[in-house]
Amino acid sequence: MDELKNSDAIQLFEDKKIRTAWDEEQEEWYFSIVDVIAVLTGTENPRRYWSDLKRKLKKEGAVELYEKIVQLKMLSSDGKKYKTDVANTEQLLRIIQSIPSPKAEPFKAWLAMVGRERIEETIDPEQAIDRALETYLKKGYSEEWVHQRLLAIRIRNELTDEWKKRGVAKGKEYAILTDEISRAWSGMTTRQYKKLKGLKKENLRDNMSDLELVLTMLAEASTTDISKVSNPQGFSENQDVARRGGKVAGIARQALEAETGKPVITAQNANDFRQLVTDIVEDAAALPEHLEEKDDEENKDE
């Protein structure tokens, strides 16, 4: 992984530049570690800081993190490209945890909050649904769309449960079958569909219109029902069922387009992509205010 698409991309954070690269194959953002360190610490020698931090991480036992750091050629201030240590989102957040800096504290507070919420959701899964609803509404989706989106999640889970029973391996095989369904009804794989809408890391279904989402649900629900009747075993037989289920929605799509004269599938998406690290900082920056409001409410109850 010497050089990736968009490896010259620059993200602005507090008027400072953070070089980024997008790995289309892995659907993963990579960030220049020294750039992030420069922003968070204000050090004049971020490379030396990172060198010392790497030794510290290795000493603390974060060997896996240390060994998985990769290098990409990124554009430097002199106009030339040099190999630079980069981290994906998960790695970057782990590195930030080890940076003692006031500017790193909002990240750490945000991570602590997310960790607490994940534990709560494990104990009470209904909280995950409530938080998903709240998150979608905050992003500006209508309540009707959100309830439809949550239904789509349930239908998808029913399909993956069915695949598990039929001996399909989670991961790559799930992805291939999903592509078979998508191709059968939309004429595109998931990746091609995302490319049409100008998406990268964003969830495709979060960027679908009502009709696109309905047809996706129809394709997956049909696949589940056909599977229950056909009793396919193993990957190959399930691949055939996936095509048949997707075809049901494909026929519905063609019929609707013939009636309306308009394409169901469009390049429209929900929102333009907002740089992930900036989003996290915004959430983290709002955290103290959120906690203060929560404390005020608790005090009122006492």
N, C-alpha and C positions, 0 to 999 in steps of 0.2 A: 504494500500500500504506500507507494512512493509519492503519488500525486493524485488528488481527487478532483472531481468536478467542483467548480466554484471555489477552488482553494485560494483564490485571490480575494474572496469576499471579506468585507470589513463590517463589523458591527460597532455601533457607537454606544458607549456606556459612560455616562457622566462626562461627555465630550472627549472621552479617551477611546482609542481604537483597540478593538479586540479582533484579531484575525480568526476567521472561521473557515471550515471546509465541510461540504456536504457529501457523505458517502451514499450514493444512490442505491448501491447493492444492499448495504446493511440498513439503509434508511436511518442514518445516524449523523448528528452534528458533531464536529470536532472543533475544539477551541484551543487557541495558543495558550499554553499554561503560563508562560512568562508575561504575556499581555495581561492576563487576569490578575497575576500576582502584582504587577506594576500598579494596577488600578486599586487593588484592595490594600496594599501596604504602603504605597507611595515611595517605595525604595528606588534609589537611583541605579541599582544594580540587580534587576529582577532575576537575571541568569544566575548570579552567585547565590541569591536567596533560594532559588529553586534547587540548585545543586546541594545546598545545605539541607533543605527540606527533604529531598530525596533520600539522603543518608539517614535522616531522622525517621522517616517513614519505614525504611528498611529495618532499622534498629528496633522500631516499635512492633515489628512483625507483619507489617502490611506488604508482604513479599509479593502476593498476587497482584496487587495494585501496581507495585513497582515494576514488575515484569511485563505487565500488559500495556505500559505506556509506549506509544508508537511515535514515529517521526514522519512529518510531511514537509515537502518543500513549500515554503510560504514566502510571499513577497516581503522584502525588508525595506527599510527607509531609503536605502541606497539604490533601489530599483532592481536589485538582484534577488534571486530565490535561494534560500538556505534551508537546510533541514532543521525543523523546529519540533520540540516535544509538544504533543497535543493530547488532549483528554476528551473522552466523550462525556455526556452529561453526568452519568453516574460517577465516573472517576473524578470529574471536576468537583462535584459536591463533596466527595470524600476528601479531596485535597484541601478544600476550603475549610473543612472542619479542623484541620491542623494548622491553620494560619491565625496566630494571635493578633488580631487587628480589629479596631472598632468597626471598620467598614465590613468586616466578615461576620460580625455578630448578627445582623438581620438574617443572613443565610442560615446561621446556626439555629436561631430562634424558629425560623420557618421549618427547618428540618425536624426540630423537636416537636413542633405542632403537628406536622404530617405524620411523624412516628406515633404520636399519641392517638391520632385519629385512626390510623391503621389498626392499632391494638383494639380500640373501641369497636371498630367494624368487625374484627374477628370475633369478639364476644357477642356483638349484636349486629348482624349483617344488614338489618333494616336501616341502620344509620348510613351505610354506604349508598343506599338508594336515595335517602333524604339529601345527602350531600351532593349526589349527582344531579338531582333535581335543582337544588339551590345554585350549583355551578352553572348549569345550562341557562337558568333564568338570568343570572348575573351577566352572562355573555350576550343577552339580548334575544334569546330564542323565545317564541311564544309558548304558553303553557300547553296548547294543543300539540305543537311539534314535539315538545319535551316528553309528553306522555306517550306519543307515538314512538319516539326514540327509545324509551325505556321498554316498550313492548318489543321493539326490534332486538334489544339485548336479550330478552327472555326467549324469543324465538331462536336466536343464534345459540343460546345455551342449550336449548332442547336439541338442536341439530348436533352440536359437538358431543352431547351426552350420547346421542344415537351413534355417532361415529366411534366413540369409545367402546360401546357395546359390540360394534361390528369389527373390532380389531384394527382400526385405523390409528396410526401412531401420531401423537400430538406433536405439533411443530411443523416440519416440512410437509408431511402428508396432508395435514389440515389446510395448509396454505395452498397446496396444489388443488385440492378439492374445491376450496373457496374460489380459486381462479376458474375452475371448470364451470362452476355455477354462474359466476360473473360473466364469463365469455358467452355462455349459452343464452343469457337474457339481454346482456348489454352489448355484446360483440367485442368486449375488452377484458383484459385481465385487470386485477386490482391495481397493479402498478400503472398500466396504461390509463386507467380511469382517473387515478390521482394526477397523472401528468396532464391530462386534459383540463383538470380543474386547477392546475398550477399549485398542487399540494406537495409537501415534503413529509414532515413528521406528523402533520395533522391527521386526525381520523377521517377517513373517506366518508363514512356515514354521517358524521357531524356536518358535512358540507353538501349533503344531498337535499334536493327539494322534497316536498311531500310525496310526489309521485315516484321519484327515484327510490325513496325509502320504502314506500309501499310495495314496489315491485321487487326490491331486494328481500323484503319479508316474505312475499309470495313465493319467490324462488327457493328460499331456505325452508319455509314451512312445507312446500311441496316436496322438496328433497327428503325431509324427515318422514313425511307420510308415505312416500313411495318406498323408502327404506324399510319402514315397519311392515309393509305388505310384501316386499320382494325378498327381505331377509338376506341382503348381500353379506358376503364374508371376505374380509381382506381388502386391501387397497384397490386392486383392479376392478372388482365388482362394484365397490362404492364409487369409483370414478365414473362408471356408466350411469349409476343412479344420480350422481351430481349433475351430469349433463341433462338427464331427463327432467330433473326438478327445475333446473334453470330454464329449460325450454318452455315449460309451462308459463313462466313469467315473460319469456321472450315473445310468445304468441300473444299474450295480453298486451304487451308493449306495442307490437306491430298493429294490433287491432285499434288501439287507442290513437296511435299516430295517424292511421288511415282515416279515422273519424274526425280528428281535430286538424289535421294538416300541419301539426307542430311536433318537433322532436321532444321526446321525454327527457333525453339525456342532454345536458348543456354543460358549458364550461363554468357556469356560475358556482361560486363557493360562498361559505358563510362569512368569512372574514379573511383579510389578508394576513399572511403569517407574521406573527410578532415574535421578535427574537426571545428565545426561551429564558436566557439568563436575566434579561431585563424584566420579564414577567415575574420571575421569582423574587427579584429585588423589590418590585412594586408590592407584591403580596407580603413580603417580609417587612417592608417599611410601614405597611398598614397594620401589622401585627400588634405593636404596642398600643395603638389606639383601640384595636379590637379587644385586647385584653382589659384595657381600662374600662371599656363599655360593659364587658362581662362582669368585672369586679363591682361596678356601680349597680348592676342589676342584682347581683348576689347580696350586696349590702342592703338594698331596698327590701329584699325578702327577709332579712334578719330582724 
